[in-house]
């Protein structure tokens, strides 16, 4: 056996050994821990009403609707 063949065999064996590490046996977030992820402090925006309005204005101005999840219609001047 040549050195290249041995190296390929070692890489194959290591790949097979590390493959189970990629599988997820149990969920990272348990069902009883999900309430902490839904907390107000975990939100991206500081003021959700203001950011909702700004998204609505942006969608009306750019004629891009639906990507950010804004609602409503019209010219955006409300």
C-alpha angles and dihedrals in degrees: 000000000000126000092252092054092048091049091051091049092050091049090049093050092047090048091053091047093050095045096087089056088068094057119089112225098180131014118269092225115050118217092248091052095055092084089070092055090054091055119123092244090062093063121109098222124060096214113029095190093054094045091048089054092048091050089051092051092047092050092049093047097045096036088233111134131184105012096101097034097249120157138210132048144235132076098319095244096116 
